[in-house]
Amino acid sequence: MVRQLGSELDRRHQLVTAEAVQRIAGRRVSAYRFSHALYQRYLYEELDPAERAYLHEEVGVALEDVYGEAKGEVAGDLARHFEAAGDYEKTVDHLLAAAAGAVRVGAEQEALAHLERGRGLLEQLSPAGREGRELAVLTALAPVLTAQRGYGAVDLPAVYERAEAVARRVGDDRQLFWILWGQGATHLVCGRLAASRERAGAMLALVEERDAAFADAAILRLGAYYAHGIAGFFLGEPAAAGADLARAIALDEPGRRYPHLALTGEDAGTTARCFAAFAAWAVGRGDEARVLGDEAVELARGLGHPLTLAFAQVHAAFLALMLADSAAARRHAMGALTIAEERSFAAFLLMGGFVLAAADAMECLGPSPAMVEVPEVARLGDALARMEQILGYWRGAGVQIWQTYFLAHIAAARAGLGDRRGAVAALAQAEAAAATTGERFYASELARLGDALAVAPG
């Protein structure tokens, strides 16, 4: 074959060009490329549909044989060949492998394309070949959708609902656990905090009930505890939340790549530390909060996973604002924004942008919502406009958490500009949001602002 390619097609007819010789799984493989795309197109179009399908299958089988255990490196190519050959079961299998590889390197956009293509092919499968593959596609798709479009993505609830139905039908409790996790996270972000905690409770109950059946029960407990703790923090129960998150951290082995990363898009240990820091802040342990926040960022750096690092940095930025450290808030926000811009992480773009605006406002205002000096009015007005614009985008994306936090910063900025009525209106919006969602973690700060406005002139 090599002699034919070299002597006939390369040197004599100049249809192909030798590119490289490499060793794959201990075997020598020669690579050739058509000299021009038109040659390839002409010869391909000369084949009838049956010949094309037959040759695509032969190429796919040959690549599987050559790459062996390393076939994940060419999973995308394998999927293309088997799809053209009409072998849709193998196509979906290789698309799943290609998506998993893309997630490992933080290429969520590429992973989303593979998974949506795989989901579209499920109807082509026989009932026997479909069920397990559908569950695999859906449970891989949900965290990638979340990373790319946020928890408010309109198609996310349907993905989880279908995945739960399939998991219960086939009796896959382990997958059901992660589906419950995803539903809880979606409820959380969309402001259904009580429902989020209920899902986390169901996760804990499932682990306790099926403990002996789960070889990785400790890892699952870690996920359940931090999910329960996060919901508790937003509901304004920092002591109980801190206890849950401490249990999660105690089960963590820093540097280990847990299944949480592939199945949820988050590293469990990093997320637990981020929210343990918030819980510590809420009970007045600021130094402990700072340490936990820094630990989360360093842990995320060591994982080499862009989504996790952006998550850790943007939450460290939020924490820095809570600790009135605008410089640290700005530094962490810039780190998160750099990754978010490169990777199109929509939620972190908004969160990082809000922090930068809030940091500007904080530096103008000082420790109280009194009116600012004239030289700072323009800067504060610009910061306020940016915060209100981002809040509008946030709501437009269907995200309901953090609104009381955002509105507190907006109220303080309006007070600093002498707009007492606007500040009171922002606080009223925050209270309405809290009543709807149950979000109470910032209640004391909102009360402090309300008290200051009550005695402010005008």
N, C-alpha and C positions, 0 to 999 in steps of 0.2 A: 504493500500500500504506500509506504514512504517513498519507494523508488518511483512508483507510478505518479505520485503527486509531484515529486521533485523533477524527474526527467521529462514527463509528458506535459503535465498541466502548468508547471512553473517555468522551466527553461525553454520548452518548445512552444507552448501556446500562450504563455504568460497570463494564464487565467487566475492563478493563485500565487501567493508569496509566502515563503517560509518565514515564520516569526520567531519561534523559540523552541527550545527543547528543555523540558523540566521533568523532575521525578515526582510522581504522585503515588503515595502509598507503596513506595519501593519499585515502581514501574516507570520506565522512560516513556514520556508522552511528547509527541511533536505537534506543534500548533501551526496551522496555516490560515491565511485570510485571503478572500477573493481580492483580486487587484482592483476591482471597481464594483460598487454596489449594483450596477446595472447587469453585470454578469450573473451575480447571485440571483437577482430578481428574475432575469430571463430564464435561467435554468430551473428555478423553483416553479415558475408559472407553467413550464413545459410538462411538469409532472401532473398526472391526474389525481383526484382526491384520494383514491385508494393508495396510490404510490406514496403520496405525501404522508398519509397516516402511518403506513408501514415503515417508512424511513425515519419518521419522528420517533416511533416506538423503538426502533433499532438503536438510534442514537441515545435515547434515554436509558435503555438497558445497558448499553456500552458504558455510558458515563457512570451509572450506578456501580458497575463492575470495577471500573478504573479507580473511582474515588473510595469505594468501600465505606468504611466507618467515617470517612471525611466528606461524605457526599453532601452534608449540610453546607459546605463551602459553595456548592453550585446548585443549591436547592431551587433558586429562582429559574435557572436554565432548565432543570429537570421538570419543573412544573410546566414550563412553556412547551417542552417536547411532548409530555404525556397528555397535556390538554389537546394539542394538535392531533395526537394519536387517538383521542377519544377515551383514554383511560382516566376517568374523572376521580376515581378513588385515589390513585397514585398522585394525581394533580393536587388534590386537597391536602394530602399528606405532605407533599413537598412545599406547598404554600405555607402550611403551618410551620414547617422547619425554617423556611426563609423568613417568616415573620418573627420567629423566636430569635433568629440570628440578628435581625435588625434591631429588636428591642434590646438585646445585650449590648449593642454599641450606641444606644440612644437615638436610633434612626426611626422614631415613631411614625413619621409620615410614610416612609417606605413600608413599614409593618402594616399600617392601616390599608394601604393599597393591596398588599398580599391577602389580607384577611377579608376585605370586602369582595375581592375576586373569588376567594374560596367560598364565602357565604353564598355568592351568586351561583355557584356550581352545585350546591347541595341538592337542588331539585333533580339533578341529573343522576343522583346515586340511587341504588336500590335501597329498600327499607333496612335491610341487614347492614349495608355499608354506610348508611347515613347517620344513624343515631349517635354512635360514639364520636364520629367526626363532627357532627353538628355541635355537640356539647363542647368539644375541643375548640372549635372555631369561635363559638360565642364567648367562652370564658377567656379566650385570648383577645377577642375583639373589644370587650368592655373596657379594660384598663387602657388600651391604646386610644379608643374613642375619648376616654376621659382626659388623657394627656394632650390630645390634639384639640378637642373642642370644649373641654371642661365638663364638670359634673352636671351642668345644666343642658348638655347636648340632648336635643329633642328625641333622638332615637335610642338613647341609653336605657330608659326604663323598659322599653320593649325587648331589648337585648337581654336584660337581666330576667325579665318575666319569662321569656321563652327558655332561657338557660335553666331557671329553677324548675320549670315544668319537665324538661328533659331529664335533669339530674334526679328528680324524685321518681320519675317513671323507670329509669334504669337502676335506681338504688345506689347511686354514686354519692355517698355521704361526704367524701372528702371534697369533691367539686362543689357540693351543696354548701359546705362551709364557706368557700371563697365567694360563692354567689351571694350568700347572706352578707358577707363582708361588703361586697360591692353595692348591694342594695342599701345597707346601712350608711355607707359613705355618700351615696346619692341622696338619701333622705337628709343627711346632715347638711350637705351643701345647699340643698334646695329648701332648707329651713324647717324640715320636719324632724325636729330634734328628739322628741319623745319616741317617734317611730325608729329613729336611728339607734337610740339606746335599746329599744326592744329587739332590734335585729342583733345587736351585740350580745344581748342576753341570750338570744337563741343560739348564737355561736358558742357561748360558754356552756350552755346546756347540752348542745350536740357533742362537744368534746368530752364532757363528763359522762354522758350516756354511752359514747362509743370509744372511750379511752383505749381499751384493749385492742380495738380494731385499727387505731391510728398509730403507725410506727413513729410518727413525728408529732405526737400529741403535745409535747412541750412547745414546739414551734407554733402550733395552732392556738394554744393558750396565749402565747405572746400576742398573736394577732387579735384575739378576742379581748384581752385585757386592754390593749391600747385603744381599740375601737370603743370600748365601754368608757374608758377614761376620757377620751376626746369628747364624746357626747356629754359626759358629766361636766366637763369644763365649760362648754358653751352654755349648758343649762344653769350655770352659776353655782356649781357645787365643787369648788376647787379642792377641798380636803379629801373628799371621796375620790375625785378624779386623780389627784396626786397619788393616792394609795394604789389605784388601778395601774397607773402608769409606772409606778415604782416596781410593781409586780412584773410588768412587761419588761422593764429594763433589767431586772434580775435574771430573766430568762434569756436575755440577749447575749450573743457571742459576737462582739464587734469584729467586723471584717468578713463575717460569714455571709455568703449570698443566699438569703432565704428565698423560698418560693414566693413570698410576698412581692418580691421585686418584679418577677415575670407576671404574676397573676393579678397584682393590683397596681403596678407601676411605682410603688413606694417601698423603701427599705423600712422594715418594722422598727428597728432600733433607732434609726434617725428620727422617724416620726414620733416615737414615744418620747424621746428626749426633747424634741421641740415643744410638745404639749406639756410635758412635765415642767419645763421652764415657765410656761404660761401659768400653770397651776401654782408654782412656787411664788411667782410674782403676785398672784391674786391673794395669797395669804401673807404678803409682806416680807417674803424672803428673797429680796432683790439680788443679793450676791450669789445665792444658790441658783437663781434663775439664769443669771449671766453665765455661770459655769456650764450649766446644762445646755444652754443655747450654743455656746462655743464648742462643746463636745459634739453636738449634732452636726455642726458645720464640718468639723475635722473628720468625723466618721464618714460623712458624705463624700468628702474629698478623697478619702482612701478607697472608696468603692469604685471610683471612676465611672459613675453613672450620672449623666447630665441632669436628668429629671430630678433625681434625688438631691443633687447639689443645689439646683435652683430652688427646690422646695425648702431645703434647710436654710438657705440664705435669705429667702424672702420672709420666712417666719422669724429668723433671727433679727431681721430688719423691723418687723412688727414689734418684737420684744424690746428692741432698743428704743423705739418710740415710747413704749410703756414705761421704760426706765429713764425717759427724758434725755436720752443720749443721741442727739440728732446726727452727730458725726458718724457713730457706729451704724445708725440706721441708714445713712446715705451710702456708706461703704458696702454694707451687705446688699442693699437694694441694687446698687450698680453691678455687683457680682451676679445677682439673680437675673437682671435685665440682659446682661451680655449673653448668658446662656439662652434665655427665653427668646431673644431676638433671633439668634442663630437657629434655634430648634422650633420656633413657632409655638411656644407654650403660652397660649392665650391668657390663661388665668394669671400666670406669673408676670406677664407684661403689665396687666392692670394693677396687680398688687404692688409690684416694684415701682410703677409710676405713681401710685398713690403715696407710697412712702416718701418718695423724693419731694412731692408737693407738701406733704404733712411736715417733713423735716424743715422745708423752707418756712412754713407757717410757724412752726415751733420756735425757730430762731428769731422770727419777728416778734413773737408774743411774749416770750419769757414764761414764767411759771403761772401766770394768771390770765384770764380773758379780758384784761383791761384794754382800753384803746391804745393802739400803737402810735409811735411818733410819726410825724409826717413823712420823713424820708423812707420809712418802711411800708407805707400804705400801698404803693404800686406793687412791690414784691409780694405783699400779703394778698392783695387782690388777685394777682396772677396765680398764686398758690391755691386760693379758694376756687377760682374758675377751673383749674385742673382737677382738684379733688371732686368737685361737683360733676364734672364731665365724666370722670372715671366711675363715679358711683352710678351714673346713668348707664354706662356700658355694662357695669357689673349687674345691675338689675335686668338689663336687656338680655343678658346671657342666662337669666333664670337663677342666678346665685343669690341666696338670701342670708347666709351667714356673714359675719363681720360687719353687717350694716350698722349696728349700734356703735361700733368702734369708729367706722368711717364718719358717721353723723356727729359723733362727739367732736372730732377734729374740725368738721365743717362748722359746727356751732361755735367753737372757740374762735375760729377765724372770723366768722361774722361778728362776734362780739368785739374782737380786736379792731374791726373796721367801723365800729359804732352802730352796727345794724342789730340792735337788741331784738327787734321783732323777728328778724330772720334767724337769729340764734335760737330764740324760743321755739320758732317753728321747726328748726332742725332737731331740737331736743324732743319735740312732740312726735316727729317722725320716728325718732329712735325708740320712744316708748311704744308707739304703735307697732313697730317691727318686733320689739321684744314680746308684746302681747300676742302677736301672730305666731312667732316661731318658738318662743320660750327662751330666747337668747338673753341671758342675764349676767354674763361674766363681766360686763363693763358697767354694771348698774351703779356701783359706788362712784365711778368717775362721772357718770351722767348726773348723779345726785349732787356731786361737788360743783359741777358746772351750773346746774340749776340754782343752787344756793348762791353762787357768785353773781349770777344774772339777776336774782331776786333783789339784791342790794345795790346793783349797779345803777347809775343815774340813767334817766331816760326810759 
